[in-house]
Amino acid sequence: MTTSGEPVPFEVHEDGVYLHGTKADLAVGDLLVAGRESNFEAGRVMTYVYFTATLDAATWGAELAAGEGRGRIYVVEPTGGFEDDPNVTDQKFPGNPTRSFRSREPLRIVGELVDWVGHSTEKVQAMKDGLAALQQRGAAQIED
């Protein structure tokens, strides 16, 4: 962690633990499944569910997800096979330093992090502005 308490990019939260950031209000035992509308692109149905091993990436997911309410970070367990997320692997970051993954199989919620610290308001706004600029240029494509 940084002295501000913000998550550190590329730092694994805890070995063997996977996280999913969202604004959905879910419970332990619930399943995250493919076939739902994207948290990031209105009207797009996702064929994968996405997750990460870094608190930073999960925090971005929670902060940038569509919907009202507070962001949430769930501890998840893959129920089947998964692969590196090609949307960040090698396209934005060589290798997979964000430890971001995707699966067509459900993710089971096994817990929730409640004491995480988000990014600063300025960083969140800068990220939103950057994503909006990508969408405006037609460059915000999700490989799904």
N, C-alpha and C positions, 0 to 999 in steps of 0.2 A: 504494500500500500504506500501511496505517497503521503506526505505530511498533511495534505488536505483531506485525506481519507478517501479520495477518489480512487477507483480501481486502476490498476496498472495494466496498460496494454500488453498482451501476450503472456501475462503471468497466469499459470494454471492455478485455478482456485484451490483444488485439492486432488491429488492423484486418484484417478478412477471415478471421480464425481463429474456428472454432466448436468448442465443447467439450461433452462429455457426461460427467456425473458418475454413478458407479454403484459397486457392489461386485463386479460381474462381472469375472472374470479373462479378458481378451481380448487379441488380438494384432493388430499392424499387418496390414491387409488384410481382417480380419474385417468382417462387415456387421452393423449393428444394424438389426433389422427390426421392423415392426409385427406384431401377432399374438402377442406374448409376454405373460406375466403382468406386471402392474404392479409396479414397485419399491415402491409406496406404498400399495397396496390389495390385500390378499390375495384371490385368486380372480378378479380383474378382468383380462380380456384387453384389451390396449391396441390401438387401431386406428391409432395414430400413434407415432412415435418423437420424442422431445423433445431439444432442444439449445439452447445459449445462446452468446452472444459474451462473457459476463462470467465472470470467475473466481469471483466470489462465488456466482452461481447454480449453477455447476458444482460448487463446493465443497459447497453445501447438498445437491445431488443425491447426491454421493459419501457425505456424512455421514448422510443420512437414508434411503438405499436399504436395502431389505430384504436380509437375508442375513448370513452370517458373513464374517469377513475384513476387510481394510482397504478403505477407500474408494479409488477410482481415478478419475482425470480423463483422459479420452481426447480427443485432437484428432481431430475428425471432419470429413468432407467430404460434404455432401448429394449424392446421386446423381440427384435430381430436384427438383421444385418443393417449396416450403415456405411456411408462413404464420406470422404472429404467433401465439403461444400464447394462446388466449382465456382460459385459466385465470388468467393474471396481467394480460394486456393489458386495460385499462379496468375490469376487475373489482376488482383490488387496486391497480394503479398506472396512472394515466391515461397513454395512449400505450403505449410499450413500453420503459421505461427499463431493464428487466432484460435486454433484448435476447434474449428467450426465444422460441423457434420450435418448430414441429412439422411433421412430414412423414409422408405415407403411404409414401413411397419410402425405401429403405434409406439409412443413413449409413455411409460407409466409414471405418474407423479408419485414420488416417494417422500417428498418434503417440500418445505418452502423456506427460503432465506428471508428473514425479516429485518435484519440489522444492516443491510447493504447501504452504501452511500452512493448517490448518483453523481453524474458529471455536473459541472457548474452550469448555471443558466446560460452563460455565454457559449460554452462548448456545445450544449444541446442546440441552441439557436444556430450556431455555425454549421453543425451537422445537418439540421433541417434545411438551411439555405443551400448547402451543397447538394443535398438530395433533390431539392426542388429544381436547381439549375440542371442537374443531370436529366431529370424528367422532361424539362423544357426542351433540351437538346435531343431527346429521344435516346439517351444513352443509359437510362436506368433500367435496363432489361434484366430480369431475373431468369437465369437458366434453370428451368424447372422441368 
